[in-house]
Amino acid sequence: MTSDRSICELTATELARVIARGELSSRDAVEAHLARIASLDARLAAFVTVDADGARHAAQICDAASAPIGPLHGVPIGIKDLTDTAGLTTTYGSVLFRDHVPAEDDLVVARLRRAGAIILGKTNTPEFGFGAVCTNRLCGPTRNPFDPALTSGGSSGGSAVAVAAGMVPLAHGTDFGGSVRTPASFCDVASIRPTPGRIPSPRRPLGWDMLATHGFLARSVDDLELALSVCAGSDADDPLSLGSAGDDRPIAGRPRIAVTPDFGVAPVAREVRARFAAACEALARVAEIVPSSPDCGGAIETFRTLRAAHIASSYGGLLRTRRAELTPTVIWNIEAGANLSAQDYLNAERCRTAIYRSFRELFTHADFLVAPAASVLPWPNEISDVTSIDGAALETPIDYLAVTFIVSLVGFPVLTLPVSHGEKELPFGIQIVAPPGCESRLFGFGRILENELVLSHRRPPL
């Protein structure tokens, strides 16, 4: 490697390869990325916590090993600050946990460490992951590297910016309603939200809850596949993980793609619709395009109900005891579920089941389903919520996420790729959805799009 700059421009896969060959030390890789963080993070606020000493110690262990520890040997990564890291402050984006140091790693973190990854620090997130702008009372706003006046998106904005700006080649994220996909779209990086259970969450209180998943953000499809490969695998304490595999054979011949700008129900900005239409024209060069959508009637109301019930269950106690210390966004989210009945919840589950079956039916005649990865383009950090699109008011602050949360609702895996854009155009991405358990199929098609249509990351003008 010739310079810190060139080291920081390597993908995680490339970096793992040169370290394994002995062409670069783990310590040099860590120092280059720490230098990039020191240079840029005061302006971008991607990290809540940087663990330089811990990263250097881990690099020393990697360099002393007689053989690579694992597939990510010596590769610097970031972990979203909603996820526990043993011995490293984990705030969940809240002042209530500013001094919280977990005793144990979350399983996804433990698997990354066992694969040889080196954690540089914890990436920023809104309080408990609730917020359209990646900011909290500890850190932020995390600024978009293509225009620091604009948002990086929530809630994995810190991870998206860290990857886009070369602070790490790979970062962990979580996704409830679009929290890896929206920041990926806004920051011109790729992301994977896998089938729920593919990356186990054995500590999850509701074992059959499939709305939230771990995921990853990177600058290449290969990196996403590599990260998922070291973190996937069942765990007896996560019932979803025991049946997360599917028929993941490659597609034979020219793929058939169903495309929809809005699933028939999601509010989507005119500019996004235009960008998506142009992307579909490009996709037609490598696939058979069929405008089609599953029947998503009632999806928005269903997600609102299920999300509100889960949040009220998880955080209702904090609202009663620590209300003054919570952000207005978190308070709104908790209160939204306060008066739901059991019948409300069951009605939502009934509608969710019908939508899931409609998705299943669509995949009997399509290999992939493609939609926008965000309903709007990045907006100024000073605007905390999206309350309208093209002048039409939204009923709730989460409705702008409908184009992503509909996929969360049914639990299908989704790959996000950036779409080529001009120098003066803001980043924009597309979602590529496959049947449950078909991540390898997604990655294979994603590589075709990277190579033939150049749907890949572009370096921001930092």
Disulfide bonds with the S-S distance in Angstrom:
none
